[in-house]
Amino acid sequence: MFVKTVFRSRRRATRFWAMHVHEVRPCKDKRGVDLVSDALPFGRLWYDGPNAISNAIGYAEHFSRSRDAVIRVYNASGNVIKTHKHEGGFKEP
């Protein structure tokens, strides 16, 4: 995530926050899924069980609740099968 600051005048600066991009990918050992993102504090999270994909999507939405986010779900061959767009709840003035 990066912050870009644009100065409109000497007294006021406007900040534009980058969008979070999360990826849900199947594990190489075929046990569960990985949630991968540069925005996550731990880098990668592993989910297993019957609700692994929905749990990973729910965590990514919760983690990005104040920012816009895109969550992409990939299949085993690396193709995007579903894309979720999450709009943040509030914006900075």
All heavy atoms as an XYZ file, in Angstrom:
757
protein
N       0.841     -1.162      0.000
C       0.000      0.000      0.000
C       0.891      1.231      0.000
O       1.898      1.276      0.683
C      -0.885     -0.025      1.232
C      -1.801      1.148      1.321
S      -2.935      1.031      2.686
C      -1.844      1.105      4.051
N       0.515      2.217     -0.738
C       1.279      3.441     -0.786
C       0.347      4.620     -0.603
O      -0.852      4.530     -0.778
C       2.042      3.561     -2.101
C       1.159      3.664     -3.316
C       0.763      4.896     -3.785
C       0.731      2.532     -3.965
C      -0.053      4.992     -4.891
C      -0.088      2.628     -5.074
C      -0.483      3.860     -5.532
N       0.923      5.748     -0.223
C       0.159      6.974     -0.032
C       0.725      8.007     -0.983
O       1.925      8.239     -1.023
C       0.264      7.484      1.416
C      -0.482      8.785      1.573
C      -0.248      6.445      2.380
N      -0.132      8.605     -1.753
C       0.286      9.649     -2.674
C      -0.302     10.958     -2.172
O      -1.503     11.073     -1.971
C      -0.219      9.337     -4.075
C       0.193     10.346     -5.105
C      -0.320      9.954     -6.469
C       0.093     10.961     -7.496
N      -0.440     10.628     -8.805
N       0.552     11.941     -1.951
C       0.098     13.231     -1.463
C       0.188     14.245     -2.592
O       1.216     14.373     -3.237
C       0.961     13.698     -0.276
O       0.923     12.698      0.736
C       0.436     14.994      0.286
N      -0.901     14.925     -2.824
C      -0.960     15.954     -3.851
C      -1.236     17.274     -3.148
O      -2.208     17.394     -2.414
C      -2.077     15.651     -4.873
C      -2.173     16.749     -5.900
C      -1.837     14.310     -5.525
N      -0.386     18.254     -3.381
C      -0.550     19.542     -2.739
C      -1.355     20.471     -3.652
O      -0.965     20.723     -4.786
C       0.813     20.168     -2.436
C       1.548     19.443     -1.372
C       2.517     18.514     -1.694
C       1.247     19.669     -0.049
C       3.188     17.834     -0.708
C       1.908     18.994      0.947
C       2.885     18.071      0.619
N      -2.470     20.956     -3.155
C      -3.294     21.908     -3.905
C      -2.941     23.344     -3.548
O      -3.069     24.233     -4.347
C      -4.766     21.649     -3.644
C      -5.224     20.336     -4.205
C      -6.701     20.199     -4.069
N      -7.111     18.925     -4.626
C      -8.293     18.426     -4.515
N      -9.222     19.090     -3.862
N      -8.584     17.272     -5.050
N      -2.546     23.564     -2.340
C      -2.099     24.879     -1.898
C      -1.064     24.655     -0.798
O      -0.782     23.528     -0.424
C      -3.272     25.712     -1.387
O      -3.774     25.157     -0.193
N      -0.527     25.730     -0.276
C       0.486     25.568      0.761
C      -0.103     25.106      2.080
O       0.567     24.500      2.885
C       1.211     26.886      0.973
C       2.075     27.245     -0.182
C       2.848     28.466      0.105
N       3.696     28.788     -1.034
C       4.643     29.647     -0.999
N       4.878     30.324      0.109
N       5.369     29.881     -2.060
N      -1.350     25.389      2.324
C      -1.969     25.063      3.607
C      -2.665     23.709      3.618
O      -2.850     23.128      4.671
C      -2.998     26.120      3.965
C      -2.395     27.449      4.200
C      -3.442     28.415      4.588
N      -2.874     29.753      4.676
C      -3.573     30.840      4.764
N      -4.881     30.775      4.760
N      -2.987     31.996      4.836
N      -3.056     23.237      2.477
C      -3.905     22.048      2.456
C      -3.308     20.976      1.553
O      -2.923     21.249      0.428
C      -5.274     22.443      1.928
C      -6.298     21.390      2.050
C      -7.620     21.957      1.675
N      -8.601     20.905      1.672
C      -9.812     21.030      1.274
N     -10.229     22.188      0.830
N     -10.644     20.032      1.313
N      -3.255     19.762      2.039
C      -2.779     18.626      1.239
C      -3.878     17.574      1.186
O      -4.592     17.348      2.163
C      -1.525     18.038      1.850
N      -4.027     16.942      0.060
C      -5.023     15.892     -0.113
C      -4.293     14.572     -0.296
O      -3.346     14.485     -1.064
C      -5.899     16.179     -1.348
O      -6.472     17.461     -1.188
C      -6.985     15.149     -1.475
N      -4.751     13.546      0.387
C      -4.128     12.229      0.284
C      -5.062     11.271     -0.432
O      -6.252     11.235     -0.172
C      -3.804     11.667      1.659
C      -2.726     12.419      2.347
C      -2.366     11.759      3.632
N      -1.305     12.523      4.266
C      -0.799     12.231      5.432
N      -1.242     11.216      6.110
N       0.160     12.961      5.929
N      -4.483     10.479     -1.304
C      -5.212      9.422     -1.997
C      -4.618      8.091     -1.567
O      -3.429      7.860     -1.734
C      -5.078      9.588     -3.519
C      -5.662     10.866     -4.022
C      -4.853     11.947     -4.299
C      -7.024     10.988     -4.198
C      -5.384     13.129     -4.752
C      -7.567     12.169     -4.650
C      -6.751     13.239     -4.932
N      -5.441      7.223     -1.007
C      -4.968      5.927     -0.545
C      -5.134      4.900     -1.659
O      -6.125      4.887     -2.367
C      -5.763      5.480      0.675
C      -5.504      6.333      1.850
C      -6.172      7.472      2.198
C      -4.491      6.166      2.822
N      -5.645      8.015      3.331
C      -4.608      7.218      3.737
C      -3.506      5.225      3.013
C      -3.779      7.357      4.829
C      -2.673      5.362      4.106
C      -2.807      6.421      4.992
N      -4.175      4.036     -1.765
C      -4.232      2.982     -2.775
C      -5.249      1.926     -2.369
O      -5.571      1.748     -1.199
C      -2.867      2.338     -2.928
N      -5.750      1.218     -3.332
C      -6.723      0.164     -3.106
C      -6.008     -1.116     -2.653
O      -4.939     -1.428     -3.144
C      -7.470     -0.098     -4.419
C      -8.521     -1.152     -4.314
S      -9.337     -1.483     -5.879
C     -10.029      0.088     -6.253
N      -6.599     -1.828     -1.703
C      -6.071     -3.125     -1.296
C      -6.448     -4.163     -2.344
O      -7.581     -4.193     -2.822
C      -6.660     -3.554      0.035
C      -6.150     -2.775      1.194
N      -6.630     -2.956      2.462
C      -5.196     -1.833      1.315
C      -6.010     -2.155      3.302
N      -5.134     -1.453      2.615
N      -5.503     -5.021     -2.679
C      -5.755     -6.120     -3.609
C      -5.417     -7.411     -2.879
O      -4.290     -7.612     -2.439
C      -4.907     -5.995     -4.890
C      -5.158     -7.179     -5.796
C      -5.220     -4.692     -5.605
N      -6.419     -8.287     -2.726
C      -6.249     -9.564     -2.039
C      -6.446    -10.686     -3.047
O      -7.276    -10.579     -3.950
C      -7.276     -9.729     -0.917
C      -7.256     -8.618      0.086
N      -6.314     -8.524      1.071
C      -8.072     -7.549      0.245
C      -6.553     -7.454      1.810
N      -7.621     -6.842      1.320
N      -5.711    -11.783     -2.869
C      -5.842    -12.952     -3.727
C      -6.105    -14.177     -2.874
O      -5.420    -14.405     -1.881
C      -4.560    -13.166     -4.536
C      -4.253    -12.046     -5.490
C      -2.953    -12.261     -6.237
O      -2.212    -13.211     -5.894
O      -2.693    -11.487     -7.163
N      -7.101    -14.968     -3.274
C      -7.403    -16.241     -2.624
C      -6.992    -17.323     -3.615
O      -7.576    -17.449     -4.688
C      -8.903    -16.352     -2.266
C      -9.198    -17.693     -1.630
C      -9.314    -15.226     -1.336
N      -5.958    -18.093     -3.261
C      -5.413    -19.115     -4.153
C      -5.404    -20.471     -3.454
O      -5.156    -20.543     -2.247
C      -3.976    -18.781     -4.545
C      -3.850    -17.513     -5.354
C      -2.406    -17.302     -5.761
N      -2.286    -16.135     -6.620
C      -2.318    -16.190     -7.942
N      -2.477    -17.341     -8.549
N      -2.206    -15.084     -8.662
N      -5.642    -21.553     -4.190
C      -5.541    -22.879     -3.584
C      -4.090    -23.194     -3.216
O      -3.160    -22.778     -3.910
C      -6.056    -23.828     -4.668
C      -6.126    -23.045     -5.914
C      -6.086    -21.601     -5.568
N      -3.912    -23.916     -2.128
C      -2.567    -24.311     -1.699
C      -1.987    -25.321     -2.677
O      -2.715    -26.080     -3.322
C      -2.612    -24.928     -0.304
S      -3.056    -23.781      0.990
N      -0.672    -25.365     -2.754
C      -0.014    -26.308     -3.658
C      -0.211    -27.752     -3.225
O      -0.238    -28.657     -4.044
C       1.471    -25.986     -3.759
C       1.716    -24.672     -4.464
C       3.184    -24.372     -4.572
C       3.360    -23.028     -5.254
N       4.763    -22.644     -5.370
N      -0.359    -27.982     -1.918
C      -0.573    -29.349     -1.433
C      -2.049    -29.751     -1.457
O      -2.427    -30.792     -0.963
C       0.005    -29.514     -0.034
C      -0.642    -28.597      0.988
O      -1.531    -27.814      0.626
O      -0.240    -28.666      2.166
N      -2.892    -28.901     -2.036
C      -4.331    -29.146     -2.225
C      -5.088    -29.309     -0.915
O      -6.088    -30.007     -0.844
C      -4.561    -30.354     -3.132
C      -3.961    -30.130     -4.487
C      -4.226    -31.264     -5.420
C      -3.620    -30.844     -6.720
N      -3.289    -31.737     -7.655
N      -4.615    -28.631      0.142
C      -5.319    -28.629      1.425
C      -5.628    -27.202      1.808
O      -4.815    -26.509      2.404
C      -4.458    -29.265      2.513
C      -4.218    -30.722      2.329
C      -3.428    -31.295      3.463
N      -2.940    -30.263      4.394
C      -2.036    -30.476      5.306
N      -1.477    -31.630      5.442
N      -1.653    -29.507      6.118
N      -6.782    -26.715      1.427
C      -7.193    -25.373      1.807
C      -6.773    -24.319      0.805
O      -6.376    -24.613     -0.327
N      -6.886    -23.054      1.236
C      -6.550    -21.912      0.386
C      -5.654    -20.951      1.157
O      -5.630    -20.939      2.377
C      -7.816    -21.169     -0.101
C      -8.668    -22.049     -0.989
C      -8.624    -20.625      1.051
N      -4.914    -20.146      0.402
C      -4.088    -19.081      0.964
C      -4.710    -17.742      0.624
O      -5.149    -17.522     -0.497
C      -2.673    -19.106      0.376
C      -1.819    -20.224      0.923
O      -2.037    -20.612      2.089
O      -0.936    -20.699      0.198
N      -4.740    -16.844      1.584
C      -5.127    -15.455      1.355
C      -3.832    -14.665      1.296
O      -3.091    -14.600      2.273
C      -6.030    -14.948      2.474
C      -6.399    -13.465      2.432
C      -7.179    -13.142      1.163
C      -7.201    -13.091      3.662
N      -3.533    -14.091      0.131
C      -2.268    -13.409     -0.097
C      -2.543    -11.937     -0.381
O      -3.407    -11.611     -1.196
C      -1.514    -14.031     -1.293
C      -0.189    -13.353     -1.503
C      -1.344    -15.522     -1.101
N      -1.786    -11.049      0.300
C      -1.920     -9.619      0.069
C      -0.747     -8.897      0.698
O      -0.226     -9.315      1.731
C      -3.220     -9.096      0.672
O      -3.300     -7.703      0.523
N      -0.340     -7.807      0.076
C       0.698     -6.973      0.665
C       0.154     -6.161      1.837
O       0.912     -5.685      2.669
C       1.264     -6.008     -0.371
C       2.067     -6.718     -1.432
O       2.495     -7.860     -1.167
O       2.257     -6.149     -2.508
N      -1.155     -5.998      1.901
C      -1.768     -5.181      2.938
C      -1.921     -5.920      4.263
O      -2.078     -5.281      5.298
C      -3.139     -4.699      2.473
N      -1.869     -7.241      4.253
C      -2.051     -8.004      5.482
C      -0.804     -7.908      6.358
O       0.316     -7.926      5.866
C      -2.332     -9.472      5.160
C      -3.629     -9.746      4.414
C      -3.719    -11.215      4.045
C      -4.822     -9.342      5.248
N      -1.000     -7.835      7.675
C       0.157     -7.695      8.553
C       1.056     -8.931      8.579
O       2.237     -8.835      8.860
C      -0.461     -7.432      9.923
C      -1.839     -7.952      9.841
C      -2.256     -7.828      8.402
N       0.519    -10.108      8.276
C       1.293    -11.343      8.322
C       1.720    -11.823      6.942
O       2.391    -12.831      6.828
C       0.500    -12.439      9.027
C       0.036    -12.028     10.392
C      -1.295    -11.840     10.654
C       0.954    -11.798     11.403
C      -1.723    -11.441     11.909
C       0.532    -11.402     12.654
C      -0.811    -11.228     12.909
N       1.278    -11.158      5.888
C       1.663    -11.517      4.535
C       0.780    -12.568      3.907
O       0.265    -12.388      2.821
N       0.581    -13.703      4.566
C      -0.197    -14.797      3.993
C      -0.937    -15.519      5.122
O      -0.395    -15.757      6.180
C       0.752    -15.756      3.302
C       0.113    -16.986      2.728
C       1.160    -17.870      2.100
N       1.796    -17.166      1.004
C       1.948    -17.673     -0.208
N       1.535    -18.872     -0.476
N       2.529    -16.969     -1.145
N      -2.194    -15.861      4.860
C      -2.989    -16.619      5.820
C      -3.481    -17.898      5.153
O      -3.816    -17.900      3.967
C      -4.186    -15.800      6.301
C      -3.868    -14.573      7.137
C      -5.137    -13.768      7.372
C      -3.267    -14.970      8.457
N      -3.568    -18.976      5.925
C      -3.995    -20.266      5.405
C      -5.355    -20.612      5.992
O      -5.575    -20.469      7.201
C      -2.976    -21.338      5.776
C      -3.365    -22.711      5.393
C      -3.470    -23.213      4.127
C      -3.694    -23.778      6.268
N      -3.839    -24.533      4.165
C      -3.993    -24.903      5.474
C      -3.784    -23.906      7.640
C      -4.360    -26.128      6.009
C      -4.153    -25.125      8.170
C      -4.437    -26.218      7.354
N      -6.278    -21.046      5.144
C      -7.615    -21.459      5.574
C      -7.870    -22.871      5.100
O      -7.480    -23.239      3.996
C      -8.689    -20.535      4.986
C      -8.697    -19.164      5.609
C      -7.942    -18.137      5.069
C      -9.457    -18.900      6.736
C      -7.936    -16.879      5.633
C      -9.456    -17.654      7.309
C      -8.700    -16.650      6.761
O      -8.699    -15.408      7.332
N      -8.542    -23.667      5.949
C      -8.872    -25.051      5.618
C     -10.308    -25.314      6.035
O     -10.862    -24.623      6.875
C      -7.915    -26.000      6.346
C      -8.011    -27.425      5.844
O      -8.550    -27.631      4.735
O      -7.540    -28.335      6.550
N     -10.919    -26.315      5.449
C     -12.266    -26.708      5.814
C     -13.257    -26.414      4.718
O     -12.913    -25.896      3.648
N     -14.515    -26.735      4.981
C     -15.536    -26.566      3.930
C     -15.837    -25.114      3.581
O     -16.265    -24.816      2.482
C     -16.764    -27.254      4.519
C     -16.539    -27.265      5.990
C     -15.058    -27.317      6.188
N     -15.610    -24.188      4.497
C     -15.887    -22.765      4.255
C     -14.608    -21.954      4.102
O     -14.585    -20.768      4.420
C     -16.708    -22.182      5.404
C     -18.043    -22.864      5.550
O     -18.617    -23.306      4.566
N     -18.521    -22.957      6.774
N     -13.548    -22.556      3.612
C     -12.245    -21.894      3.561
C     -12.278    -20.652      2.684
O     -11.775    -19.595      3.067
C     -11.179    -22.867      3.070
N     -12.885    -20.736      1.518
C     -12.898    -19.595      0.599
C     -13.744    -18.458      1.161
O     -13.328    -17.299      1.156
C     -13.393    -20.027     -0.795
C     -12.372    -20.978     -1.420
C     -13.608    -18.829     -1.697
C     -12.807    -21.576     -2.729
N     -14.922    -18.775      1.676
C     -15.777    -17.718      2.220
C     -15.160    -17.093      3.475
O     -15.298    -15.885      3.705
C     -17.179    -18.241      2.505
O     -17.134    -19.248      3.491
N     -14.453    -17.874      4.284
C     -13.771    -17.318      5.457
C     -12.637    -16.384      5.050
O     -12.435    -15.327      5.655
C     -13.234    -18.431      6.343
C     -14.323    -19.209      7.032
O     -15.448    -18.750      7.148
N     -14.003    -20.411      7.476
N     -11.892    -16.753      4.014
C     -10.803    -15.901      3.533
C     -11.353    -14.595      2.963
O     -10.807    -13.518      3.219
C      -9.986    -16.645      2.474
N     -12.434    -14.665      2.209
C     -13.058    -13.459      1.660
C     -13.587    -12.571      2.777
O     -13.425    -11.355      2.760
C     -14.166    -13.834      0.662
C     -13.544    -14.470     -0.586
C     -15.008    -12.623      0.285
C     -14.560    -15.097     -1.517
N     -14.214    -13.179      3.772
C     -14.735    -12.417      4.906
C     -13.641    -11.698      5.671
O     -13.801    -10.542      6.071
N     -12.488    -12.355      5.870
C     -11.379    -11.701      6.568
C     -10.834    -10.550      5.741
O     -10.530     -9.478      6.275
C     -10.270    -12.697      6.881
C      -9.133    -12.057      7.644
C      -9.223    -11.886      9.018
C      -7.990    -11.613      6.997
C      -8.206    -11.280      9.729
C      -6.970    -11.008      7.694
C      -7.073    -10.846      9.063
O      -6.064    -10.246      9.764
N     -10.700    -10.751      4.428
C     -10.180     -9.677      3.566
C     -11.121     -8.477      3.561
O     -10.680     -7.329      3.599
C      -9.979    -10.202      2.147
N     -12.439     -8.716      3.530
C     -13.405     -7.615      3.590
C     -13.323     -6.900      4.936
O     -13.386     -5.678      5.003
C     -14.811     -8.129      3.360
C     -15.096     -8.498      1.924
C     -16.489     -9.067      1.730
O     -17.160     -9.408      2.739
O     -16.896     -9.181      0.571
N     -13.197     -7.664      6.012
C     -13.113     -7.054      7.342
C     -11.826     -6.237      7.491
O     -11.856     -5.140      8.043
C     -13.174     -8.131      8.419
C     -12.981     -7.594      9.798
N     -13.947     -6.862     10.443
C     -11.927     -7.653     10.648
C     -13.499     -6.498     11.632
N     -12.275     -6.971     11.774
N     -10.712     -6.773      6.991
C      -9.439     -6.069      7.112
C      -9.437     -4.782      6.299
O      -8.795     -3.815      6.667
C      -8.291     -6.978      6.655
C      -6.943     -6.398      6.930
C      -6.386     -6.485      8.195
C      -6.235     -5.756      5.938
C      -5.149     -5.934      8.459
C      -4.997     -5.208      6.188
C      -4.454     -5.298      7.449
N     -10.189     -4.751      5.198
C     -10.238     -3.577      4.317
C     -11.517     -2.775      4.511
O     -11.960     -2.095      3.592
C     -10.126     -4.024      2.865
O      -8.934     -4.698      2.648
N     -12.102     -2.815      5.683
C     -13.411     -2.199      5.886
C     -13.412     -0.685      5.692
O     -14.428     -0.103      5.388
C     -13.966     -2.557      7.249
C     -13.172     -2.032      8.410
C     -13.664     -2.614      9.724
N     -12.825     -2.197     10.814
C     -11.736     -2.819     11.202
N     -11.349     -3.908     10.581
N     -11.022     -2.383     12.218
N     -12.266     -0.020      5.855
C     -12.236      1.427      5.696
C     -11.625      1.866      4.365
O     -11.485      3.048      4.115
C     -11.454      2.063      6.845
O     -10.118      1.621      6.807
N     -11.267      0.920      3.519
C     -10.665      1.230      2.221
C     -11.355      0.428      1.127
O     -11.974     -0.595      1.383
C      -9.193      0.843      2.207
C      -8.364      1.543      3.234
C      -6.995      1.756      2.692
N      -5.926      2.089      3.565
C      -5.921      2.919      4.561
N      -6.996      3.503      4.913
N      -4.852      3.176      5.260
N     -11.210      0.895     -0.099
C     -11.695      0.118     -1.231
C     -10.774     -1.081     -1.428
O      -9.568     -0.992     -1.212
C     -11.696      0.959     -2.504
C     -12.701      2.094     -2.440
O     -13.607      2.020     -1.588
O     -12.585      3.030     -3.231
N     -11.359     -2.202     -1.827
C     -10.569     -3.416     -2.004
C     -11.120     -4.253     -3.147
O     -12.309     -4.198     -3.461
C     -10.569     -4.242     -0.723
N     -10.230     -5.021     -3.742
C     -10.591     -6.006     -4.754
C     -10.092     -7.350     -4.254
O      -8.926     -7.480     -3.867
C      -9.963     -5.676     -6.120
C     -10.213     -6.785     -7.115
C     -10.483     -4.369     -6.642
N     -10.976     -8.341     -4.244
C     -10.624     -9.680     -3.797
C     -10.817    -10.606     -4.984
O     -11.930    -10.739     -5.500
C     -11.501    -10.120     -2.610
C     -11.399     -9.091     -1.488
C     -11.086    -11.502     -2.128
C     -12.501     -9.196     -0.464
N      -9.732    -11.237     -5.431
C      -9.792    -12.145     -6.580
C      -9.627    -13.574     -6.096
O      -8.720    -13.869     -5.322
C      -8.688    -11.807     -7.571
C      -8.864    -10.455     -8.199
C      -7.799    -10.219     -9.266
N      -7.922     -8.870     -9.752
C      -6.983     -7.940     -9.622
N      -5.842     -8.227     -9.048
N      -7.180     -6.736    -10.093
N     -10.504    -14.463     -6.575
C     -10.448    -15.882     -6.235
C      -9.940    -16.621     -7.466
O     -10.502    -16.491     -8.553
C     -11.831    -16.409     -5.807
C     -11.741    -17.875     -5.436
C     -12.377    -15.592     -4.643
N      -8.867    -17.399     -7.298
C      -8.238    -18.137     -8.386
C      -8.523    -19.629     -8.255
O      -8.692    -20.138     -7.145
C      -6.719    -17.926     -8.364
C      -6.289    -16.525     -8.708
C      -6.249    -15.527     -7.745
C      -5.918    -16.193     -9.991
C      -5.852    -14.242     -8.056
C      -5.516    -14.908    -10.322
C      -5.485    -13.947     -9.351
O      -5.098    -12.682     -9.670
N      -8.517    -20.340     -9.393
C      -8.625    -21.794     -9.353
C      -7.227    -22.399     -9.402
O      -6.227    -21.686     -9.419
C      -9.521    -22.320    -10.479
C      -8.997    -22.005    -11.858
O      -7.901    -21.496    -12.024
N      -9.799    -22.316    -12.854
N      -7.130    -23.733     -9.449
C      -5.841    -24.414     -9.390
C      -4.958    -24.110    -10.598
O      -3.731    -24.142    -10.499
C      -6.045    -25.915     -9.266
N      -5.550    -23.807    -11.752
C      -4.745    -23.528    -12.939
C      -4.311    -22.062    -13.025
O      -3.608    -21.681    -13.954
C      -5.503    -23.918    -14.197
O      -6.682    -23.158    -14.307
N      -4.722    -21.221    -12.064
C      -4.290    -19.837    -12.015
C      -5.210    -18.852    -12.694
O      -4.843    -17.700    -12.893
N      -6.419    -19.272    -13.056
C      -7.386    -18.379    -13.688
C      -8.303    -17.770    -12.640
O      -8.679    -18.425    -11.669
C      -8.235    -19.138    -14.707
C      -7.393    -19.705    -15.823
O      -6.434    -19.085    -16.264
N      -7.745    -20.895    -16.276
N      -8.686    -16.523    -12.828
C      -9.615    -15.851    -11.921
C     -11.010    -16.426    -12.150
O     -11.510    -16.439    -13.271
C      -9.621    -14.329    -12.160
C     -10.652    -13.653    -11.273
C      -8.253    -13.741    -11.910
N     -11.632    -16.928    -11.080
C     -12.983    -17.476    -11.216
C     -14.038    -16.542    -10.630
O     -15.198    -16.626    -10.990
C     -13.100    -18.886    -10.592
C     -12.683    -18.880     -9.123
C     -12.280    -19.871    -11.375
C     -12.923    -20.193     -8.417
N     -13.625    -15.652     -9.719
C     -14.581    -14.719     -9.128
C     -13.838    -13.489     -8.633
O     -12.722    -13.577     -8.146
C     -15.324    -15.377     -7.978
C     -16.526    -14.618     -7.537
C     -17.474    -15.492     -6.774
C     -18.767    -14.747     -6.645
N     -19.776    -15.509     -6.007
N     -14.466    -12.331     -8.754
C     -13.897    -11.076     -8.275
C     -14.914    -10.387     -7.382
O     -16.070    -10.242     -7.758
C     -13.533    -10.150     -9.454
O     -12.612    -10.828    -10.292
C     -12.916     -8.870     -8.962
N     -14.481     -9.992     -6.200
C     -15.320     -9.242     -5.267
C     -14.762     -7.842     -5.167
O     -13.565     -7.663     -4.983
C     -15.299     -9.871     -3.870
C     -15.864    -11.237     -3.810
N     -17.187    -11.476     -3.584
C     -15.289    -12.445     -3.968
C     -17.397    -12.776     -3.587
N     -16.254    -13.385     -3.817
N     -15.632     -6.851     -5.267
C     -15.225     -5.463     -5.059
C     -15.869     -4.978     -3.779
O     -17.077     -5.102     -3.588
C     -15.637     -4.596     -6.241
C     -14.875     -4.948     -7.482
C     -15.185     -4.020     -8.612
C     -14.380     -4.442     -9.829
N     -14.596     -3.579    -10.953
N     -15.058     -4.453     -2.896
C     -15.521     -3.978     -1.597
C     -15.240     -2.488     -1.512
O     -14.109     -2.057     -1.701
C     -14.788     -4.731     -0.489
C     -15.066     -4.204      0.874
N     -16.259     -4.403      1.514
C     -14.307     -3.466      1.716
C     -16.207     -3.820      2.702
N     -15.041     -3.246      2.836
N     -16.264     -1.695     -1.262
C     -16.093     -0.260     -1.095
C     -16.004      0.054      0.385
O     -16.794     -0.429      1.181
C     -17.267      0.492     -1.732
C     -17.320      0.308     -3.228
C     -18.438      1.104     -3.868
O     -19.082      1.892     -3.159
O     -18.643      0.904     -5.048
N     -15.013      0.842      0.740
C     -14.767      1.181      2.136
C     -15.939      1.910      2.766
O     -16.724      2.578      2.097
N     -16.051      1.797      4.084
C     -17.155      2.381      4.802
C     -17.069      3.879      4.980
O     -18.074      4.574      4.964
N     -15.876      4.411      5.163
C     -15.744      5.851      5.320
C     -14.469      6.317      4.642
O     -13.547      5.559      4.419
C     -15.741      6.256      6.793
C     -14.627      5.684      7.596
C     -13.424      6.346      7.742
C     -14.783      4.457      8.246
C     -12.399      5.812      8.493
C     -13.754      3.917      8.990
C     -12.564      4.596      9.113
N     -14.435      7.580      4.318
C     -13.302      8.180      3.610
C     -12.690      9.269      4.461
O     -13.360      9.878      5.298
C     -13.753      8.812      2.274
C     -14.456      7.850      1.368
C     -13.492      6.908      0.727
C     -14.234      6.017     -0.230
N     -13.492      4.909     -0.676
N     -11.417      9.528      4.252
C     -10.775     10.641      4.934
C     -11.178     11.934      4.261
O     -11.329     11.977      3.048
C      -9.251     10.497      4.863
C      -8.737      9.476      5.810
C      -7.227      9.557      5.933
O      -6.690     10.664      5.775
O      -6.619      8.541      6.194
N     -11.365     13.010      5.033
C     -11.755     14.289      4.420
C     -10.640     14.896      3.614
O      -9.530     14.647      3.732
C     -12.102     15.164      5.608
C     -11.488     14.522      6.794
C     -11.276     13.088      6.463
